[in-house]
């Protein structure tokens, strides 16, 4: 019953609300939650979405939320809690619904943050509590649009719906299915993160391939790409090396000669992908926002 649209019979009313019963439960339908243009009277039947608000009141509204049972809609993350999961605003004035922590990534760095977007429907458990259920790949496949052939190097806006070891699965504002391989990003995006990416091609299963790396990344050589990948995988995006480092240390860490290392650093510095501090020594990855 909760999370669905039901019919109920009006049994009481006052200046602020009408009260309607169904299956032994009484629901408050506030006057400002009524879209029905009839003059409602005792005994009338009203239809509306029912739920339990944050104060444990049984509530009905005729302004339906974006997500319901068997209906997916976009929700905005409002907060996360380690003991519960992610709270999502689906358009109810006095209640956010929760995506259970059991449905979120094990890696908490991939959990959504406030402002991120999740496509959810509603489910109820055996205690009639409403939970948000995230759309899976099959749902996105059903919603997907066919993309045109002229998108290469075009920038698109994406919302990430799955972040895995191999990369991120996302959908564009135009509902183009998109994949970002782990080699095409500086760091794994969050679930629900909204980001900009550049189309670099198309792959199997009707997906675009995209990259969040600067376009200059594509023109650097293999040694430079290897150094970038090593930087990207460090927590602080730095490595204790510079072109003044010893040939022995460079060979041990990177497996290349000092001349090759200096050439790769020069390439990365020229393309403004790293900064170098020779005194420390240290090289640091430059983010796209810098």
Buried (B, 14 or more C-beta within 10 A) or exposed (E): BBBBBBEBEBEEBEEEBBBBBBEEBBBBBBEEBBEEEEEBEEEBEBEBBBBBBEEEEBBBBBEBBBBBBEBBBBBBBEEBEEEEBBBBBBBBEEBBBBBBBEBBBEEEEBBBEEEBBBBBBBBBEEEEEBBBBBBEEEBBEEEBEEBEEEBEEEEBEBBBBBBEEEBBBBBBEEEBBBBBBBBBBBBBBBBBBBBEBBBBEBEEEEBBBBBBBBEEBEEBEEBBBBBBEBBBEEEEBBBEBBBEBEEEBBBEBBEBEBEBBBBBBEBBBEBEBBBBEEEEBBBBBBEEEE
